[in-house]
Structure formats: structure tokens, C-alpha cells
Amino acid sequence: MLKNYFYPIAVFSGGMIGVGFLSLPYIALKSGIWVVFAYFLIITSLVVAINLIFCEISLKTPDFKRFPGFVGHYLGKWGWLYAMVSTMIAVFGVLLAYIIIGSQFLASVFQPIFHGNQAIYAFIYFLLVSAVIYFDIKAIAKFELWVILLLFLSLLLVFIGGFSHINLSNIFIGSWAQQAGKLFLPYGPLLFALWGIGLIPEVEEMIAGDKTRLKKIITISTIIISGFYFLFIILILGISGSQTDATALQSLKNFLPDFLISICLSIGLLATFAAFVTQGIIFKKTLMFDLKIKHWQAFVMTCCPPMILFLLGLKSFIPLLSFVGGVVLGIDGILILLMYKKIGGKNILIYPLSLVFLAGVVYELIYFVK
């Protein structure tokens, strides 16, 4: 049972849980909980639909391809070229976000003991995740499972430790007039937090003996993670209210005991670590399978650019999530629908979903330019 379902679900879910969900309580504070709830229903349904579509594409395509390889197979050389560039932008953005938040967590846990600035902890974090990128996805499947269990445990500990501080009025804080200007803010970060297309070929390879389980595993994983994210929003907002910050866990320092904060930050660190490794391995394999380059070259091309971007000063968290989620992943969604059309997909799905992704891309570009 573990091998058939839990480990594949753990790999997919663990790869999805990175840093995107940490921004969601702050976004709910700015946009309003009812707006975010509506977005959860819509975006979760959208992601489940696009995941199932990509599962169908993946099952009909020769193995050992990653997203650019799929696009090239169905949409030709120019489609492959764009997909490779967009994949690089998305992956570097994702890994940069992990470095930003992961190093903050690492510093919060160890800075009181060893001192040093965040750049030092970012470098330590970078060295650790880079070393583990050498391992195969199966080597971290059990680790991913434990990380997910620890995340749920930490949520329970925060609930117990912060129960006396929970105030339901905090969840509904803010006025409609203030939140109206943030109506579209949740789209990009939530799509970013729930997107797991790149993980689907990995899961397919893990269950090579019975691929009929693929769609069920991906759907279950997405729904579980979506539920976890929403409970996380309710819990954090209920405790910290208007003091909720962009990384969520840091705002709990004023309400929870230090030891519990350290536990939560440590588990958050493990979550970013596991997600970085999973995404890094996927991208390394993308370079190896689709560009046919050597292992060490793929490793360097995967790990070094995000750290270089960090050292260049790109450290804005939520705008980064919004751009990658709304623009880059939105265009990827359109490419998936174009591939789906090539295999005889249903137009009743293709055109409405394409319009949703296109509208999201336009909005995020306008927002980013502002």
C-alpha cells in the first residue's frame, strides 16, 4: 500500500508544498477570506482539470520526457524552445523563492545560537540542497512522506499551542473597501502553490507497473494539499490576524512559545528543503532528457542560477510568486491545452480553460508592470 499509493502521493504532494502556501494567509488578509475561499474552489478545480488532462497526455506519450519534451513532441521545435525557456524561468523563480524563505527559516532557527547574517545561511542552505540534488527521486520519497506528516503535526501543534489566541474575528478582518483593490491578488500565488505538472512524469515512472492509478493519485494529492492550505490560512489568520506577514510563520512569534516557533520553523525549513530537492531533480532530468547534456552540467545549470539571482538582490517574495504563477504557469497551461487538442481533446474543456489562463496572464503582466 505504501509503495502503491502513499509514496507517489508523498512525492507529488511534497513537491507541491514549497513556499507558495506560506504567502496565502497574508494574501487572505489583504483580499478577504471569502474571496480567497472562492479562489480555492475555482483554482483547485482548474488545477485538478489541467492535471487530469496532462495525465492523459503523459500516458499517451513515450516515457522519459519532461514538460519541454512533451511540448516538442506535440507542438514542434518552436513550442519546445518556448517550453524550455518558460520552464527555466519557472524553475529558477521557484528555487529562488525556496532560497529566500528557506534561508530565513534557517536563520530564524540557528541565528540566536550561531549569529551571522542571512546571506551566510542562504549559502549553507544552498550547499545542502545542492548536495542532495545528486540523489534519485526514489531516494527522497520516504523523506517526502515524513515531511508531509510532520507538516500536519506542526499544524496540530500550532492549533494546540495557539488555541487560546484564536479569534474568529481575525479571520474576517479588513473592510470590503480596502480588499476590493486586491480582488485578483490570490490568482497567481494560489496557482503557484497548487501547480504540480512537472511532477506528474516522475509519479508516472514510480508507478510504471500500474499506470491506471496515475489520475487517482494526482487528484487525491491535489485535493489533500488544497485542504491543507486552506486550514493553514484559517489557523494563521485566527491567531495572528492583522499581524500576519508575508511568510506566515514569522508572525506567530508574538503569540506562541519560542520552542513551538522553533519546531514550526524547522518543519517549514524541511518542507522547503524537500520541495527544492524534488523540483531540482525534475529540472536536472529535464535538461538531461530533453537537451541530452551530461549529469554534472545539468546539475550546475539547475543549482547555480537561483543562488546567483539571490546574490544579485532579487528577494521580493509575493511579486515573484504572482509573476511565476500567473504568467509563466498560465502560459504553460495554455500549451498543455494545445497538446490536449492534438490528441483529440474535448473543445468544451480547451476553450474555457484557455480563456481563464489567458485572462490570468494579462492581469499578472499588468500588475507586474505597475
Stockholm file with secondary structure:
# STOCKHOLM 1.0

chainA/1-370         MLKNYFYPIAVFSGGMIGVGFLSLPYIALKSGIWVVFAYFLIITSLVVAINLIFCEISLKTPDFKRFPGFVGHYLGKWGWLYAMVSTMIAVFGVLLAYIIIGSQFLASVFQPIFHGNQAIYAFIYFLLVSAVIYFDIKAIAKFELWVILLLFLSLLLVFIGGFSHINLSNIFIGSWAQQAGKLFLPYGPLLFALWGIGLIPEVEEMIAGDKTRLKKIITISTIIISGFYFLFIILILGISGSQTDATALQSLKNFLPDFLISICLSIGLLATFAAFVTQGIIFKKTLMFDLKIKHWQAFVMTCCPPMILFLLGLKSFIPLLSFVGGVVLGIDGILILLMYKKIGGKNILIYPLSLVFLAGVVYELIYFVK
#=GR chainA/1-370 SS CIIIIIHHHHHHHHHHCSSGGGGHHHHHHHHCHHHHHHHHHHHHHHHHHHHHHHHHHHHTSCSSCCHHHHHHHHHHHHHHHHHHHHHHHHHHHHHHHHHHHHHHHHHHHHHHHHCCCHHHHHHHHHHHHHHHTTSCGGGGHHHHHHHHHHHHHHHHHHHHHHGGGCCHHHHTCSCHHHHGGGTTTTHHHHHHHHCCGGGHHHHHHHTTTCGGGHHHHHHHHHHHHHHHHHHHHHHHHHHHGGGCCTTSGGGGGGTSCHHHHHHHHHHHHHHHHHHHHHHHHHHHHHHHHHSCCCHHHHHHHHHHHHHHHHHTTCCCHHHHHHHIIIIIHHHHHHHHHHHHHHTTCCHHHHHHHHHHHHHHHHHHHHHHHC
#=GC SS_cons         CIIIIIHHHHHHHHHHCSSGGGGHHHHHHHHCHHHHHHHHHHHHHHHHHHHHHHHHHHHTSCSSCCHHHHHHHHHHHHHHHHHHHHHHHHHHHHHHHHHHHHHHHHHHHHHHHHCCCHHHHHHHHHHHHHHHTTSCGGGGHHHHHHHHHHHHHHHHHHHHHHGGGCCHHHHTCSCHHHHGGGTTTTHHHHHHHHCCGGGHHHHHHHTTTCGGGHHHHHHHHHHHHHHHHHHHHHHHHHHHGGGCCTTSGGGGGGTSCHHHHHHHHHHHHHHHHHHHHHHHHHHHHHHHHHSCCCHHHHHHHHHHHHHHHHHTTCCCHHHHHHHIIIIIHHHHHHHHHHHHHHTTCCHHHHHHHHHHHHHHHHHHHHHHHC
//
